């Protein structure tokens, strides 16, 4: 189990995945580590808002083979939009720089205590109609040193926040917030949690973030529904009636896109029929 994540991982599978990573993916993972967890230990100066000077980052031994153009391409093409790259003219940057410079940060996932990334606070449940956390059956059933998710709830672990998504990967507008490999989906009862004082935020790339309660958990009492990812089967005790499952959400999204596509082509077909 990673100290940054509550979901146990298969170490052999993770090692195999790293071996097959492209250079761009390896560079992205290195950037994630440095900008989320390792800046202090690696000697990188980080601003309170999470930004690191790009020149300093590219001088780091782990990044010495990367150019600015390559870094910029990773930021632009990262499918989960994990990073934000900005240019600041002189006298900007919270007083940190007197010359023009580029800065980069991770959008969320930090374990560094002093970092405070700007986020949108959720004050109305309507802002996030769906808030789900993806995990795996092993984590849900895990019994051992750590209590199972089904008994203790979701933990932020060493991170600042518990990460939630606004839908499954592949649903329109959902780019980040959970792994595609998740096979158990936990729906959070946002109205109930907000009423109990649990706070929620939305990051720059659309991830829902929550510090949890005072102990850093979202307890099971705020789980509205829990289901398997691909069979839509609710787990015992979490069969909330009337709740749209993540897969049903994807089906409706696909049906909507299909209707829009057929609707756009219909006028063209009718026009063709009028031509003698």
N, C-alpha and C positions, 0 to 999 in steps of 0.2 A: 504494500500500500504506500503510495506516495505521501510524503509529509505535507504536500500542497493540495491533496485531493482525497476525498473520503471514499473513493471507489478503488477497490483492490485491482491490481493489474497482473497479467501474466508476464513475468519478467523475461522468459524466453521469447515470447511473442514480441514484447517491446524491443528487445535486442535485435530480433530479426527485422523488425520494421525500421529501426535506425540504420541497419546495414543496407537497406534498399532505398533509403531516402536520397533524393536528388540533392545536389549541392545547394540549391535554393532553399529546399526544405530544411536542410541541416543549418543553414545560415539563419533561417527564420526561427528555429528552435533555440539557437544560441542567443539571438536577439531577445526572445521571450524570457529566457533565463536572466540575462543581464538587466533587462528593463523592469522585470517583475520582482526578482528575488535577490540577484547577486551583485547589484551595483556597488554597495558599500564594501563587501568583501573583495571585489575585483578592482577596487580603487577608482571607480567612476563617480564623479560628482553629479548628484541628481538634485534638481530643484524640488521644492515642496509640492509642486503641481505634477511631478513625475517625469519631467522632461530632462533629457541628457543631451549635451552638445554633440552634434553629429561628428564633428572633427575628433572629439575625444573618444567617441565610440569606435570610429574607424581606426584609431591608433591602438586600440586594445589588442593584445596578442591573439585573442580568439576571433578577431574580426579583421586582421591585418591583410587578408587576401581579398577583401571586398572593396569595391569602389563606390563612390556616391551614387552613380547611375544604377548600379546593381541593387543598392539598398533602396533607392527610390522605386525601382521596379517591384521589389518584394512588398513594399508598403502598398503599392497600387494594386497588385494582383492577389494579395492575401485574401482568400475567400471568406475568412471570418473577420476581416478588417481589424486585426489585433492591434495595429499600430497607427499612430497619427504623426505626420511629419509637417512641421511648420517652419516658415521663414520669418525671422524677426529683424527689422531694421535697427539702427543704433538707438540707444536710449529706451529699448523695449525689453521684454523678458524679465519683468519683475525686478529690474535693476541689476540683473545678473550679467549683462553684457553691454559694452559701450560700442561694439562694432556689429555689423550685419552678420547674421549667423543662422544656421539651420539647427533645429531641435527635433528630437524624436521621443516618443513615449509609448508605453503600452496602454491600451484603453481601459483594461481592468485586469484583475488577477494578482494584484500586488500583495506581498507579504511584508514589505518594508513599512514599519510603523509610521514614519514621518510623512509618507506620501499621501496627499489628499487630491485625488483626481476629481475634476468637476463632473457632476452628475445631475440628472433631473429627479427631484424627489416626487414620489407618487403620493398624491393626496386624495385621489379619487380612484376607487377600484376600476372605474370605466377606462382608465388610462392603460390598464393591462388586463383585458378580458380573460386572457389565458396566461397562466404562469406555471410552467412545468419544469421538473428536474429529471434528467435522464441518468439512470444508474444501471447496474446489472444485477442479475438474480443472486450472484454470490454476495454482493454487498448487502442486498436486502435480507438475505438469510444468514449473514455472517455471524457466527458464534465463536467466541474466543476471547482474546484480550480486549477487543473493542466490542461493545454492545452492537447489536444489529441496527440497521436504519429503521427497521419496523418497530423498534422499541425506544430508541433514543431520539429519532428524528434526523433531520439533515444538519450537518455540522459545517461551519466555515473553516474548520481545522486551523491552519496557520495563516490563512488568507484573511483579508479584511471582510470579505463577504461570501455568502452562499450564492452560487451562480444558477440562474433560472433562465429559461428561454420562453419566448412568446409564441412558440409553436415548434413543430418538428422541423429539422433541416429539410429543405425542399419546399416548404410552404412559402408563399410569396412574402417577401420582406423579412424572413427569418434567416439570418446568416451566421448566428453564433449563439452560444449559451448552453450547448450540450454536445456530447460526442455522438457521431453517427452510429457508433457501435452499441449505444445504450439499448438494452432490451427490456427494461422496466421503466415505466413513465409514471411520475408522481405529480398529480395536480395539486396545486396549493389553493386553499380557500382564502383568497386575498382579502375580501371584505371582512371575514372573521379575524384574520391575522392583523389587519390594520386596526380594527376595533380593539384588539388586545394590546396594541402598542408596538407591534413589530413593524419596522420601517422597510420600505422598498424604494429602490432608485433605478433609473434607466441610464445605462452608459452610452457613450458616444456611438457605439456600434450596435445598440439595441439590446444588449444583454440586461436582464433584470437582476439586480443585486440586492441582497439583504444581509444585514449584520446578524439577523436572528434575534433571539431574546438576550437577556443579560448574560446567559451562559454560552451564547454563540450558536444556538440551535433554533431551527424551526421544528417544534415538536410534532408528533404524529396527529395530535388533535386538530392540526391545521391541514392535514392531508384530506382533500375532498374525494379523490379517487386515485387508485393505483391500478395500473393495467400493464399487461405484457405489450410490447411495442408492436408486434406484427400480427398477432391473433386477436387483439382488442379484448382480451379476456381479463376482467377485473380480478384482482387478488382478494381473497376472503376478508371481509370486513370493510372493504373500500369500494363498494359498488354504488356510488352516488347516482341516483336516478336523474335523468334529464341532463347529465353532463356530456358535452360533445367530446368524444375521445380524440386523441391526437391524429389517429388514422382517419377518422371521420372528417376531421378538419382538412386533411390532405385531399380526401375524396371530393369534398365540396369545392375546394380550391381548383382541383383539376377539372371538375364539371363546369365551374364558372369560366375557366380559361377556354374550355372547348366551346361553350356557348358563344363567348365573345369572338372566337376565331370563326365559327360558322356564320355568325351574324355579320361579320365583316366581309365574308366572301359571297354572301347571298345577293346583295345588290349587283355585284359584278356578274353573277350568273344570270340574273333577271335582265340585265342590260344586253348580255350576249344573245338572249332569246329574241329580243326585239330587232336585232339586226337581220335584214332579209338575206 
